Amino acid sequence: MPDGMAVLLAVLVLAAVAVVVVLLRTRRVVASPTERAVHATLNTASQAARPLRRGLTAESAYQALGPLRALTATDAIALYDGDGTRLASDGEPHAWDEQLLHRADEIATTAATELRRVLLTDPVGADARLRALVAEPIVVDDRGVGVLVVASTRRPGPGMLGAIAEVARYASSQLELADLDASRARLDRAEVLALRAQISPHFIYNALSTIASFVRTDPDRARELILDFADFTRYSFRAAGEYTVLADELRNIDRYLTLERARFGAALDVRLQVAPEVLGVVLPFLALQPLVENAVRHGVAARGGGTISIVARDEGSDCVITVEDDGVGMDPEVLRSGDIDALDASTTAPSSETSGARVGLTNVDHRLRAAFGNDYGLVVETGIGAGTKVGMRVPKFRAGVRAQHSSPTPPRQTEAAAQSQEAGPR
């Protein structure tokens, strides 16, 4: 046999052995009846979990009934809300009739009111084979949020009653997670509202005063600034979700800096360096604006001028964004105490304006960690007289995190910003 044929034959034999090994391993995953039963139960539970994680509504109850009935191994099932109102029912054709559903409604109301199991044996119904109705309350934080009612052709023993109770507890856990998701969404919306409320009144006053100063001397410039101010406020007060893309955030920051540059003139130098491949990265809405505003207020305004550098670079699976100023800085020992809000006290004495902005950085830090995990909070580098650098790391992709409205194109560049970008970060 030629050497080439021998090598080919050896390769084919090895490949066949590898396929057999993979098939054997795959079969061993759910090989035994017990393993197959566990796998099927977990799969059924996950099918019930998905709709319940959206909360208990008529739609989610209807979608969860089939998997829940499979878990209880009963003939029929119905789900009720916390007031005992029937949301949906499911079962074998012979299981429910109007009279039996009426009895189910009665015991569901009792279970919801008294937060206890209600067992009705030999219920009156069209099908004499049905031997029991069981109502099990669904409880979250000691309050009834629903009732699970099942109908069975077998008289329930301790094993069946225990299984029904476990299924009700499982539904409770999923609804509790739904409550947590809803609470988190409300908290996120409240935090965005808090950031909007913190848009500095001094900035608005100064921006309008600056625009007014150009109305007679340079009407065209005043018109452009008015449009920038309108676009800035429109974006900041939009109602389009809790996430945005970096390009949109940078575009709005450019409007903000255009207004501040009109006030400070050449004293404010902005350097922007953004990798094009990270412009579509999703981050919490208004996550970057407070960092830039603090850099202007404490890094530039405190000294009557200075340089702000905004850098966004690609680092593998993450995007790293930094905002740096060459202002007065602060004592790093204050930061080591764990008070990130102390960054906003980098001026000599905290004012009412300063204390109002303090919530901004804590807000951003909390929302970053809530969205991406504790590895993604703010990182601050500073020193007295050495300026301040605030950075954030954002994953390029995170399941469940997406911007409702995105426009991954570079922000509009003014001539001054374009010149600063060419110079690169300091």
VMD Tcl script that draws the C-alpha trace (Angstrom):
set ca {
  {0.00 0.00 0.00}
  {1.46 3.41 -0.89}
  {2.44 5.63 2.02}
  {-0.12 8.29 1.03}
  {-2.98 5.81 1.12}
  {-1.83 4.49 4.48}
  {-1.79 7.98 5.95}
  {-5.26 8.72 4.55}
  {-6.63 5.48 5.97}
  {-5.15 6.27 9.39}
  {-6.73 9.73 9.36}
  {-10.15 8.27 8.47}
  {-9.91 5.70 11.26}
  {-9.02 8.40 13.81}
  {-11.89 10.57 12.61}
  {-14.34 7.68 12.96}
  {-13.10 6.96 16.47}
  {-13.51 10.63 17.40}
  {-17.10 10.65 16.11}
  {-17.91 7.50 18.10}
  {-16.41 9.03 21.26}
  {-18.43 12.24 20.81}
  {-21.63 10.25 20.26}
  {-20.99 8.12 23.32}
  {-20.32 11.19 25.45}
  {-23.43 12.89 24.12}
  {-25.55 9.85 24.87}
  {-24.10 9.58 28.35}
  {-25.34 13.11 29.16}
  {-28.95 11.90 29.37}
  {-28.42 8.17 29.12}
  {-30.34 6.86 32.13}
  {-34.10 7.21 32.70}
  {-33.42 9.32 35.80}
  {-31.16 11.68 33.87}
  {-33.70 11.99 31.08}
  {-36.46 12.74 33.60}
  {-34.36 15.43 35.31}
  {-33.49 16.96 31.95}
  {-37.14 17.01 30.88}
  {-38.25 18.55 34.19}
  {-35.64 21.31 34.01}
  {-36.61 22.06 30.43}
  {-40.29 22.26 31.39}
  {-39.48 24.53 34.34}
  {-37.53 26.89 32.09}
  {-40.50 27.09 29.72}
  {-42.70 28.17 32.63}
  {-40.10 30.63 33.91}
  {-39.89 32.72 30.75}
  {-43.45 34.10 30.78}
  {-43.59 34.36 34.59}
  {-40.47 36.56 34.60}
  {-42.61 39.19 32.87}
  {-45.03 39.24 35.81}
  {-48.40 37.59 36.32}
  {-50.80 38.77 33.61}
  {-53.48 37.07 31.55}
  {-50.97 36.58 28.72}
  {-48.11 35.25 30.86}
  {-50.52 32.99 32.80}
  {-51.81 31.49 29.55}
  {-48.26 30.84 28.31}
  {-47.11 29.32 31.63}
  {-50.11 27.02 32.19}
  {-48.97 24.17 29.95}
  {-45.51 23.78 31.52}
  {-46.93 24.22 35.04}
  {-49.55 21.53 34.40}
  {-46.78 19.22 33.22}
  {-44.84 19.90 36.42}
  {-47.83 19.12 38.63}
  {-48.79 16.04 36.54}
  {-52.47 16.88 37.01}
  {-55.43 16.91 34.64}
  {-56.22 20.62 34.65}
  {-54.83 23.86 36.00}
  {-55.83 27.49 36.41}
  {-53.93 30.62 37.44}
  {-55.41 33.52 39.40}
  {-54.08 36.92 40.37}
  {-53.58 38.12 43.94}
  {-57.25 39.10 44.23}
  {-58.49 35.67 43.20}
  {-59.48 36.70 39.66}
  {-59.01 33.92 37.13}
  {-56.42 34.80 34.46}
  {-56.32 31.58 32.44}
  {-57.16 27.87 32.60}
  {-55.89 24.82 30.80}
  {-56.51 21.10 30.88}
  {-57.98 18.02 29.32}
  {-61.26 18.55 27.43}
  {-63.23 16.78 30.16}
  {-61.61 18.65 33.03}
  {-63.29 22.03 33.26}
  {-66.91 23.01 32.91}
  {-68.64 26.18 34.11}
  {-69.75 24.61 37.40}
  {-66.32 23.25 38.21}
  {-64.64 26.53 37.25}
  {-67.04 28.31 39.60}
  {-65.92 26.03 42.46}
  {-62.29 26.66 41.48}
  {-62.94 30.42 41.59}
  {-64.39 30.09 45.08}
  {-61.47 28.21 46.58}
  {-58.99 30.46 44.74}
  {-60.56 33.50 46.42}
  {-60.29 31.78 49.79}
  {-56.65 30.84 49.21}
  {-55.82 34.38 48.06}
  {-57.53 35.95 51.06}
  {-56.23 33.62 53.75}
  {-52.86 32.75 52.11}
  {-53.34 29.05 52.77}
  {-53.93 25.87 50.81}
  {-57.55 24.96 50.13}
  {-58.42 21.33 49.30}
  {-61.82 20.36 47.90}
  {-62.40 16.62 47.43}
  {-65.03 15.05 45.19}
  {-66.08 18.38 43.63}
  {-69.39 18.57 41.81}
  {-68.78 18.68 38.08}
  {-69.67 17.20 34.75}
  {-66.89 14.62 34.95}
  {-67.32 12.30 37.91}
  {-63.73 11.12 37.53}
  {-62.37 14.34 39.02}
  {-61.61 13.66 42.65}
  {-60.04 16.88 43.94}
  {-59.43 20.60 43.48}
  {-56.36 22.08 45.18}
  {-55.74 25.83 45.50}
  {-52.18 26.80 46.46}
  {-51.37 30.48 47.10}
  {-48.40 32.06 45.30}
  {-46.65 34.26 47.84}
  {-43.90 36.87 47.39}
  {-42.56 38.70 50.45}
  {-45.46 37.55 52.63}
  {-48.07 38.90 50.24}
  {-50.27 36.92 47.91}
  {-49.59 37.66 44.26}
  {-51.54 34.77 42.77}
  {-53.15 31.35 43.23}
  {-52.48 28.05 41.49}
  {-55.52 25.77 41.25}
  {-55.23 22.20 39.94}
  {-57.82 19.52 39.26}
  {-56.95 15.83 39.61}
  {-58.64 12.53 38.90}
  {-56.69 11.09 41.86}
  {-57.36 11.82 45.48}
  {-54.23 13.77 46.45}
  {-51.86 12.33 49.00}
  {-48.94 14.02 50.75}
  {-46.68 13.46 47.74}
  {-49.01 15.18 45.28}
  {-49.80 18.03 47.67}
  {-46.08 18.54 48.25}
  {-45.41 18.60 44.51}
  {-48.17 21.19 43.94}
  {-46.75 23.33 46.77}
  {-43.26 23.14 45.25}
  {-44.58 24.20 41.84}
  {-46.37 27.14 43.49}
  {-43.13 28.07 45.28}
  {-41.27 27.88 41.96}
  {-43.82 30.24 40.40}
  {-43.38 32.51 43.43}
  {-39.61 32.66 42.88}
  {-40.03 33.61 39.21}
  {-42.58 36.29 40.06}
  {-40.25 37.60 42.75}
  {-37.52 37.92 40.11}
  {-40.05 39.71 37.89}
  {-40.70 42.14 40.76}
  {-36.95 42.70 41.12}
  {-36.61 43.32 37.39}
  {-39.48 45.80 37.51}
  {-37.99 47.51 40.58}
  {-34.62 47.76 38.87}
  {-36.25 49.26 35.77}
  {-38.08 51.81 37.96}
  {-34.83 52.59 39.78}
  {-33.00 53.07 36.48}
  {-35.69 55.46 35.29}
  {-35.57 57.33 38.60}
  {-31.78 57.63 38.38}
  {-32.00 59.04 34.86}
  {-34.61 61.52 36.10}
  {-32.24 62.44 38.93}
  {-29.45 63.09 36.43}
  {-31.74 65.23 34.33}
  {-32.71 67.20 37.42}
  {-29.01 67.78 38.08}
  {-28.27 69.40 34.72}
  {-26.63 72.44 36.20}
  {-28.88 75.51 36.37}
  {-25.64 77.49 36.23}
  {-24.80 75.87 32.90}
  {-28.24 76.72 31.51}
  {-27.96 80.29 32.79}
  {-24.42 80.70 31.44}
  {-25.33 79.13 28.08}
  {-28.31 81.47 27.61}
  {-26.26 84.47 28.72}
  {-23.52 83.55 26.25}
  {-26.06 83.18 23.45}
  {-27.57 86.55 24.35}
  {-24.14 88.18 24.12}
  {-23.82 87.04 20.49}
  {-27.30 88.12 19.38}
  {-26.15 91.61 18.35}
  {-22.47 91.05 17.70}
  {-22.71 87.77 15.76}
  {-26.32 86.74 14.98}
  {-25.28 83.72 12.92}
  {-23.19 82.38 15.80}
  {-26.09 83.01 18.20}
  {-28.41 81.05 15.92}
  {-26.02 78.08 15.82}
  {-25.66 78.12 19.60}
  {-29.43 78.21 20.05}
  {-29.75 75.13 17.84}
  {-27.00 73.38 19.82}
  {-28.73 74.25 23.09}
  {-32.08 72.97 21.76}
  {-30.51 69.71 20.56}
  {-28.67 69.27 23.87}
  {-31.82 69.64 25.96}
  {-33.87 67.50 23.55}
  {-31.42 64.62 23.90}
  {-30.99 65.03 27.66}
  {-34.73 64.91 28.28}
  {-35.63 62.26 25.72}
  {-37.86 59.32 26.69}
  {-36.19 56.63 24.59}
  {-34.94 54.06 27.06}
  {-32.15 53.68 29.60}
  {-29.34 52.94 27.13}
  {-27.73 54.79 24.25}
  {-24.76 54.31 21.94}
  {-21.41 56.02 22.43}
  {-21.77 57.98 19.18}
  {-25.01 59.61 20.37}
  {-23.54 60.35 23.79}
  {-20.46 61.95 22.20}
  {-22.63 63.96 19.84}
  {-24.53 65.46 22.77}
  {-21.29 66.12 24.68}
  {-20.03 67.97 21.61}
  {-23.08 70.23 21.82}
  {-22.42 70.82 25.52}
  {-18.74 71.63 24.89}
  {-19.65 73.92 21.97}
  {-21.73 76.00 24.36}
  {-19.00 75.99 27.03}
  {-16.35 76.82 24.41}
  {-18.40 79.85 23.38}
  {-18.22 81.02 27.00}
  {-14.55 80.25 27.72}
  {-13.14 80.92 24.26}
  {-9.57 79.77 23.69}
  {-9.16 79.08 27.43}
  {-11.02 75.76 26.96}
  {-9.09 73.21 24.93}
  {-10.87 69.94 24.10}
  {-9.00 66.92 22.79}
  {-11.04 64.04 21.41}
  {-9.65 60.67 20.39}
  {-12.22 57.97 19.56}
  {-11.62 54.63 17.85}
  {-14.27 54.31 15.08}
  {-14.98 50.67 15.97}
  {-16.36 51.60 19.42}
  {-18.87 54.24 18.28}
  {-21.67 51.65 18.34}
  {-20.92 50.44 21.89}
  {-24.00 50.59 24.16}
  {-23.75 52.33 27.54}
  {-26.21 53.73 30.09}
  {-27.95 56.90 28.96}
  {-26.19 60.06 30.19}
  {-23.28 58.02 31.57}
  {-20.59 60.23 30.02}
  {-22.20 63.67 30.38}
  {-21.65 64.03 34.19}
  {-17.96 63.12 33.80}
  {-17.42 65.83 31.19}
  {-19.46 68.40 33.10}
  {-17.43 67.77 36.25}
  {-14.20 68.11 34.27}
  {-15.35 71.49 32.96}
  {-16.67 72.78 36.27}
  {-13.81 71.62 38.48}
  {-10.98 71.20 36.02}
  {-11.45 74.26 33.84}
  {-13.75 76.72 35.60}
  {-11.76 76.49 38.85}
  {-8.63 77.72 37.02}
  {-10.22 79.93 34.42}
  {-9.17 77.58 31.62}
  {-7.55 74.28 30.84}
  {-7.59 71.14 28.72}
  {-10.09 68.30 28.68}
  {-9.23 65.03 26.95}
  {-11.89 62.48 26.00}
  {-10.54 59.13 24.83}
  {-12.47 56.02 23.79}
  {-10.35 53.07 22.75}
  {-10.89 49.47 21.77}
  {-9.55 46.89 24.23}
  {-10.58 43.48 22.95}
  {-14.01 42.62 24.31}
  {-14.31 45.99 26.10}
  {-14.35 49.67 25.27}
  {-12.42 51.93 27.67}
  {-13.55 55.57 27.94}
  {-11.65 58.22 29.92}
  {-12.31 61.88 30.65}
  {-9.27 63.78 31.90}
  {-8.70 67.39 32.94}
  {-5.63 69.32 34.07}
  {-7.45 71.14 36.85}
  {-6.77 71.45 40.57}
  {-7.21 67.73 41.31}
  {-7.81 66.46 44.82}
  {-6.31 64.44 47.65}
  {-6.30 60.73 46.61}
  {-6.74 59.74 50.27}
  {-10.29 61.03 50.05}
  {-10.94 58.60 47.21}
  {-9.35 55.71 49.11}
  {-12.01 56.20 51.75}
  {-14.44 54.83 49.18}
  {-16.36 58.06 48.61}
  {-16.36 58.49 44.85}
  {-18.62 61.52 45.26}
  {-15.75 63.35 46.89}
  {-14.43 63.84 43.37}
  {-17.01 66.54 42.91}
  {-15.65 68.33 45.97}
  {-12.31 68.92 44.25}
  {-12.74 72.65 44.61}
  {-11.59 74.19 47.89}
  {-15.03 74.25 49.51}
  {-18.19 72.41 48.51}
  {-20.93 74.73 47.37}
  {-24.59 74.02 46.79}
  {-23.74 73.55 43.11}
  {-21.00 71.10 44.02}
  {-23.12 69.04 46.37}
  {-25.84 68.87 43.73}
  {-23.45 67.33 41.22}
  {-22.09 64.79 43.69}
  {-25.00 62.49 43.09}
  {-24.09 62.41 39.39}
  {-20.97 60.28 39.66}
  {-22.48 57.88 42.18}
  {-25.46 57.61 39.85}
  {-23.24 56.72 36.89}
  {-21.12 54.29 38.93}
  {-24.23 52.50 40.23}
  {-25.83 52.21 36.80}
  {-22.63 50.87 35.23}
  {-22.35 48.18 37.90}
  {-26.06 47.35 37.68}
  {-25.87 46.95 33.89}
  {-22.51 45.20 33.50}
  {-21.36 43.94 36.92}
  {-19.02 45.17 39.63}
  {-16.00 45.07 37.33}
  {-17.41 47.97 35.33}
  {-17.69 50.88 37.78}
  {-15.88 54.22 37.57}
  {-12.13 54.41 38.14}
  {-10.66 57.72 39.34}
  {-7.04 58.87 39.23}
  {-6.23 62.23 40.79}
  {-3.80 64.20 42.93}
  {-3.62 67.69 44.38}
  {-2.62 70.01 41.55}
  {-2.33 67.09 39.13}
  {-5.76 67.11 37.53}
  {-8.31 64.31 37.50}
  {-8.90 61.34 35.22}
  {-12.15 59.37 35.38}
  {-12.50 56.18 33.38}
  {-15.11 53.55 32.66}
  {-14.90 50.16 31.00}
  {-17.91 49.06 28.95}
  {-18.33 45.60 27.37}
  {-18.89 45.68 23.63}
  {-21.79 43.29 24.07}
  {-23.90 42.27 27.04}
  {-27.07 40.18 26.75}
  {-30.19 42.19 27.50}
  {-28.41 45.55 27.14}
  {-29.27 47.41 23.97}
  {-30.02 50.95 22.87}
  {-33.54 51.57 21.60}
  {-32.34 54.39 19.38}
  {-28.80 54.50 18.10}
  {-26.96 56.32 15.38}
  {-23.38 55.01 15.27}
  {-21.87 57.94 13.38}
  {-19.25 60.41 14.65}
  {-20.54 63.50 16.45}
  {-20.54 66.81 14.57}
  {-17.11 68.36 14.85}
  {-16.53 72.05 15.27}
  {-13.34 73.46 13.81}
  {-11.75 73.76 17.25}
  {-12.65 70.18 18.15}
  {-11.32 68.88 14.84}
  {-7.99 70.65 15.44}
  {-7.81 69.22 18.96}
  {-8.59 65.71 17.69}
  {-5.70 65.90 15.25}
  {-3.42 66.76 18.14}
  {-4.55 63.65 20.02}
  {-4.83 63.29 23.78}
  {-2.25 65.03 25.86}
}
mol new
graphics top color blue
foreach p $ca { graphics top sphere $p radius 0.5 }
foreach p [lrange $ca 0 end-1] q [lrange $ca 1 end] { graphics top cylinder $p $q radius 0.2 }
display resetview
